[in-house]
């Protein structure tokens, strides 16, 4: 009975995970846009922290890890996820704190979350994106692959909307023109994940 109870608990936990992005609209992409996005999601570089000063990277990682501890107790898994988020967001020209807020709303940091419409993973990517900009070997439940797709897609929507984040988030969720989803993501970003780099330590000049 114990294995059955464990399986039931896991299923219930997954079913309770929020999944918002199932209404993303499938639309034709211009050939040059699809090519650019394909190159982005096909990048095989291993994630790493991208900071001009490595000490700032470690400060960021320590603080974000502290905030994420209740959701992801394992420190190795937590730091691996945060490193991938910071890398993929930065290479897409996005604020990593925004991406953390989006993931909180989309999947509650459950990499196996599935929406009613079939959106998958941390950033709730719809499978049709694999057909348009990826290849059949891409697994949207893979942590790095999902983040790469999600950040690439959000960057595309930001470009379409000329930098208007509110509208770009609406497109990401498939609720363009409605305020609920953009407000949830921006609220999570500002209230939970906002981070300011510590001021540099100044040393006294030698006489």
Legacy VTK file of the C-alpha trace (Angstrom):
# vtk DataFile Version 3.0
C-alpha trace
ASCII
DATASET POLYDATA
POINTS 207 float
0.000 0.000 0.000
2.839 2.422 0.760
4.128 2.572 -2.851
0.566 3.221 -4.024
0.132 6.021 -1.487
3.426 7.551 -2.605
2.385 7.404 -6.266
-0.974 8.975 -5.433
0.707 11.768 -3.473
3.031 12.555 -6.380
0.136 12.601 -8.853
-1.914 14.897 -6.631
1.045 17.252 -6.181
1.593 17.462 -9.915
-2.106 17.969 -10.574
-2.160 20.848 -8.088
0.681 22.662 -9.826
-0.498 25.874 -11.544
-0.094 25.934 -15.314
-0.988 29.151 -17.074
0.473 29.291 -20.576
-1.680 26.745 -22.379
-3.347 29.420 -24.499
-0.186 30.521 -26.350
-1.180 31.187 -29.955
0.383 29.143 -32.724
1.177 31.457 -35.593
3.347 31.522 -38.678
6.831 32.950 -38.211
8.786 34.862 -40.814
11.644 32.717 -42.153
14.356 34.997 -40.731
12.657 35.049 -37.297
12.277 31.271 -37.227
15.930 30.881 -38.245
17.128 33.211 -35.489
14.999 31.461 -32.872
16.176 28.060 -34.100
19.806 29.087 -33.617
18.974 30.310 -30.133
17.284 27.115 -28.929
19.950 24.941 -30.576
22.800 26.542 -28.622
24.456 23.700 -26.741
26.600 25.777 -24.366
26.475 24.626 -20.752
24.810 27.154 -18.407
27.068 29.289 -16.235
26.651 32.435 -14.180
27.138 35.537 -16.321
28.402 38.424 -14.181
31.185 40.910 -14.792
32.337 40.298 -11.229
32.245 36.641 -10.102
31.703 37.799 -6.523
28.407 39.378 -7.549
27.440 36.102 -9.186
28.039 34.213 -5.971
26.124 36.835 -3.957
23.191 36.567 -6.379
23.234 32.775 -6.292
23.349 32.661 -2.497
20.431 35.074 -2.119
18.237 33.454 -4.777
19.025 30.031 -3.353
17.859 31.205 0.061
14.573 32.459 -1.389
13.978 29.258 -3.349
14.874 26.863 -0.533
11.316 26.097 0.568
10.262 25.148 -2.950
13.430 23.201 -3.830
15.130 21.820 -0.688
18.061 20.132 -2.469
20.893 22.716 -2.684
22.548 21.105 -5.745
19.275 21.053 -7.713
18.502 24.601 -6.590
21.855 26.035 -7.655
21.800 24.160 -10.962
18.360 25.582 -11.739
19.285 29.127 -10.729
22.492 29.034 -12.768
20.545 27.907 -15.832
17.882 30.602 -15.306
20.474 33.358 -14.964
22.388 32.172 -18.029
19.397 31.660 -20.333
17.694 34.897 -19.281
20.881 36.921 -19.729
21.688 35.500 -23.165
18.124 36.356 -24.256
18.444 39.917 -22.937
15.943 39.340 -20.122
16.100 40.141 -16.418
16.652 36.837 -14.565
14.392 38.134 -11.786
11.558 38.527 -14.307
12.079 34.948 -15.475
11.981 33.729 -11.874
8.660 35.523 -11.416
7.282 34.010 -14.613
8.314 30.495 -13.569
6.723 30.979 -10.142
3.410 31.861 -11.796
3.634 29.358 -14.638
4.704 26.150 -12.936
5.533 26.800 -9.294
9.067 25.569 -10.181
7.777 22.104 -11.126
9.790 21.004 -14.173
7.170 18.343 -14.992
4.135 20.660 -14.899
1.645 20.197 -17.760
-1.260 22.528 -18.534
-4.656 21.391 -19.739
-3.629 22.406 -23.263
-0.330 20.524 -23.070
2.129 23.321 -22.241
5.147 21.760 -20.572
7.788 22.326 -17.965
9.091 25.208 -15.905
8.142 27.942 -18.394
5.098 26.098 -19.788
6.232 25.884 -23.409
3.704 24.638 -25.940
4.934 21.657 -28.021
4.204 23.405 -31.328
7.303 25.538 -30.733
9.469 22.448 -31.220
8.036 22.070 -34.722
8.560 25.724 -35.564
12.004 26.474 -34.133
13.506 23.243 -32.745
13.954 19.624 -33.653
12.190 16.419 -32.544
15.021 15.501 -30.178
14.282 18.499 -27.937
12.649 17.467 -24.659
10.605 20.263 -23.111
10.805 18.593 -19.700
14.573 18.976 -19.761
15.458 21.872 -17.481
17.912 23.685 -19.754
15.937 23.057 -22.944
12.727 24.386 -21.412
14.416 27.523 -20.119
16.102 28.112 -23.463
12.803 27.848 -25.311
10.879 29.924 -22.788
13.403 32.767 -22.738
13.708 32.740 -26.533
9.914 32.904 -26.905
9.518 35.729 -24.384
12.321 37.657 -26.118
10.484 37.217 -29.425
7.243 38.542 -27.948
9.078 41.506 -26.432
10.512 42.329 -29.844
7.071 41.988 -31.457
5.661 44.379 -28.855
8.593 46.832 -29.150
9.654 46.321 -25.546
6.184 46.535 -23.997
6.495 43.932 -21.244
2.819 43.991 -20.279
1.748 43.071 -23.820
4.604 40.602 -24.282
3.534 38.709 -21.162
-0.033 38.710 -22.441
1.174 37.085 -25.656
3.236 34.563 -23.697
0.147 33.516 -21.786
-2.223 33.818 -24.720
-4.229 36.496 -22.901
-3.163 39.607 -24.799
-5.139 42.631 -23.638
-6.076 41.205 -20.231
-4.300 42.309 -17.079
-4.476 39.298 -14.749
-1.495 37.313 -15.993
0.957 40.194 -16.606
0.096 41.589 -13.172
0.732 38.213 -11.517
4.145 37.831 -13.167
5.233 41.410 -12.525
3.999 41.170 -8.946
6.033 38.001 -8.346
9.049 39.644 -10.000
8.939 42.812 -7.919
7.667 41.423 -4.614
9.485 38.088 -4.434
12.520 38.095 -6.715
13.728 41.710 -7.026
17.449 41.950 -6.297
19.934 44.770 -6.174
23.651 44.095 -6.302
25.403 45.002 -3.051
27.468 48.158 -3.126
31.184 47.551 -3.689
33.346 47.596 -0.584
35.705 50.549 -0.598
39.109 50.271 0.988
40.975 53.194 2.489
43.779 54.572 0.352
47.263 53.840 1.569
49.135 56.904 2.914
LINES 1 208
207 0 1 2 3 4 5 6 7 8 9 10 11 12 13 14 15 16 17 18 19 20 21 22 23 24 25 26 27 28 29 30 31 32 33 34 35 36 37 38 39 40 41 42 43 44 45 46 47 48 49 50 51 52 53 54 55 56 57 58 59 60 61 62 63 64 65 66 67 68 69 70 71 72 73 74 75 76 77 78 79 80 81 82 83 84 85 86 87 88 89 90 91 92 93 94 95 96 97 98 99 100 101 102 103 104 105 106 107 108 109 110 111 112 113 114 115 116 117 118 119 120 121 122 123 124 125 126 127 128 129 130 131 132 133 134 135 136 137 138 139 140 141 142 143 144 145 146 147 148 149 150 151 152 153 154 155 156 157 158 159 160 161 162 163 164 165 166 167 168 169 170 171 172 173 174 175 176 177 178 179 180 181 182 183 184 185 186 187 188 189 190 191 192 193 194 195 196 197 198 199 200 201 202 203 204 205 206
